[in-house]
């Protein structure tokens, strides 16, 4: 639905200024429908799933009601978990950043009591906490509930599910009768109905329908990746389908720093957001991200809250979140405004159980994908360069450089050699050399509940003809790397010691041998030679068309591989 700008919702100037600074552009449906009646003093029941923007929907009207000159609790926000309490309190600080003398504090179990006592004693106007610890403070007398103007129950159904019914009843009963109460819940359960009947005053119902907890336009998948292989796999996925903008979520600040540094070192336009980044730096990073100067944003969940950009093509769960709700928050950053999006998760070992929990929560299946090989990435890069080159030629938007080309022709170089050298230089400038990872040597695993389709060889000797392959019984047998059906293995007389890379062979096969795009099979490099699988109907064509070609400036011989001699 189209929503009006924040400026038309009746919010005070200090909040509008903070909203603009944070980069919120337009309110979400739950925000647009909840803020005006809340500002008018009505009780509300907001039925909306996680990831819909409900935190700002209740935080903004709550802050609008605060008198910062008065140093006592005026707004009480109840949350089911301490993690959510911390996140909501941080949102209060961000949205209230332009309000002078605003004080908000999180109150939850497992944290030092003295710090919370000091914050409450100093006159926090907004108190965000879990029912159990708040009730402790109420009974101690350290939390004065007598002048609370607004009470907010965030995820009321979840608090009831967690057994907080008695604590919630006692807390709400201690509040002034004339207070305003906002209930937010994903479902209208009998427990929530009872709470509203006991403590609400004819609340206005705001309901945002959502059939599933994730967006249908987001394609979700996962890769099984070890920690040390994550950056390489991430790079391969990015190279296969370069996004305009992408977000990479990590669970810790250290992981954000390490991932960002690795990506920058590999030549990607990446920057980071986490809790140690200053507000000034955050604004600068977000502006560069919106403008496209930064294509990849590496962030923690908390640092990315409030980010509202429609053009994000892909979201990576570099570290799988522990809470399914965080997963929903993350992937909700893509697939917006009718666009398609993609969400990719990296899992390994026991992470699969967390993934199953996420599937149950979202009621959607997340499909397993196979890690792209170095050869597939090189082939895709070659295709992208070819497409870009063709478009430039067809558009006519290029300079002729006729004098330079004439000088090269006079020196005996053919037009084909000149074009080939230029394309090679373009590929070297625009790409990076892939690194081998342990996952490349593993047999293909089945999709959950499926069967293994093919077992890839584990190791090969210098020539690549004798490898260890697992038998069904678990033992190893020796023999040549098996040929794929319909493919012919070609021998190329140059290898690693000659500086040959897989991308060189891919480019030569597509550009000079004239093979159809995407038709190449396995490419295996050895010190003094290489093996490449081509469709059997193109074997003679490959030999014929590359007879006078060069690889890395060196002449070579190509023939059908005869096997060990």
BELHUGI-V966942 format. One record per helix or strand of 3 or more residues. SS is the DSSP state (@ for helix, = for strand). FROM is the first residue (numbers start at 1). TO is the last residue. If there is no record, write none. Layout:
# BELHUGI-V966942
{{SS:FROM:TO} {SS:FROM:TO}}
This chain:
# BELHUGI-V966942
{{@:6:8} {@:13:22} {@:29:39} {=:44:47} {@:54:64} {=:75:79} {@:82:95} {=:104:107} {@:113:121} {=:126:130} {@:131:140} {=:150:154} {@:156:161} {@:165:173} {=:180:185} {@:190:199} {=:204:207} {=:218:224} {@:227:240} {=:246:249} {@:253:265} {=:270:273} {@:279:291} {=:296:299} {@:301:304} {=:314:317} {@:324:331} {=:341:347} {@:351:362} {@:374:395} {@:402:410} {@:415:430} {@:438:441} {=:467:470} {=:476:479} {=:487:492} {@:496:498} {@:502:511} {=:523:525} {=:530:535} {@:536:545} {=:558:560}}
